Amino acid sequence: MAMANHNTVGHAQANNIVGPLPHSVRDPPYRMPYGWNTKDPNEDMVSNRSQLQNMVKREYEGFKTYTQRWRKLVA
């Protein structure tokens, strides 16, 4: 036997909504061509990862300075 709370079911129906939808509902899904949420979050991670892998300690640079450069890139 299926039981439902009629108060919550009534609010979910489209004809019972008064006013605009909540902000999270109005946003289009990820990667939609409307200008919202089109940036891929993994792109930054890939570029930072390759930069970190290619970082080399310079001859004139101390280890502390090198680690500070590395930490800035990670942050």
Residue pairs with C-beta under 8 A, 6 or more apart in sequence:
10 16
11 17
20 26
27 36
27 37
28 34
28 36
28 37
29 37
30 37
31 37
31 38
31 40
32 38
48 73
48 74
51 73
52 70
52 73
52 74
55 66
55 69
55 70
55 73
57 63
57 66
58 66
